[in-house]
């Protein structure tokens, strides 16, 4: 059985924002509201997992380069 591809953070966040907008209209039936809420919880978990992974990766990069970190001014434009 093929492994299901994990949804990208941006895709999950966009879908979550759409669900929030639908819920905020107040026009959903109770059954639809509960279904959207459940889907939103799953999307929220995807987002939180992605953010946690990104944070762990950044922490690892900082630890690996801690001795060689130097501040540089950000140069914007040409």
C-alpha positions in Angstrom: 0.0 0.0 0.0 1.4 3.4 -1.0 2.1 5.9 1.8 -0.2 8.9 1.8 1.7 12.1 1.1 1.6 14.6 4.0 -0.2 17.9 3.3 2.1 20.9 3.0 1.9 23.5 5.8 0.7 26.2 3.5 -2.0 24.0 2.0 -3.2 22.9 5.5 -3.2 26.5 6.7 -5.2 27.7 3.7 -7.8 25.0 4.2 -8.0 25.8 7.9 -8.6 29.5 7.1 -11.3 28.5 4.7 -13.0 26.4 7.3 -12.8 29.2 9.9 -14.4 31.6 7.4 -17.2 29.1 6.7 -17.9 28.6 10.4 -17.9 32.3 11.1 -20.7 32.9 8.6 -23.1 31.2 11.1 -24.9 29.6 8.2 -23.9 26.0 8.6 -26.2 23.3 10.0 -25.1 21.7 13.3 -24.0 18.5 11.4 -22.0 20.5 8.9 -20.5 22.6 11.7 -19.4 19.5 13.6 -17.8 18.1 10.4 -16.0 21.3 9.7 -14.8 21.5 13.3 -13.5 18.0 13.1 -11.7 18.7 9.8 -10.3 21.9 11.3 -8.8 20.0 14.3 -7.0 17.6 11.9 -5.7 20.5 9.8 -4.5 22.3 13.0 -2.6 19.2 14.0 -0.9 19.1 10.5 0.1 22.7 10.9 1.4 22.3 14.5 3.4 19.2 13.5 5.0 21.1 10.5 5.8 24.0 12.7 7.4 21.8 15.4 9.5 20.0 12.8 10.7 23.4 11.4 11.5 24.6 14.9 13.5 21.4 15.6 15.4 21.8 12.3 16.2 25.4 13.1 17.4 24.5 16.6 19.6 21.7 15.2 21.1 24.1 12.6 21.9 26.7 15.3 23.5 24.1 17.5 25.6 22.7 14.6 26.9 26.2 13.7 26.9 27.8 17.1 30.7 28.3 17.0 30.6 29.9 13.6 27.6 32.2 13.9 28.3 35.9 13.0 25.8 38.7 12.8 25.4 40.3 9.4 23.3 43.2 8.4 20.4 42.4 6.1 20.9 44.0 2.8 17.6 44.9 1.0 17.5 45.9 -2.6 20.4 46.4 -5.0 
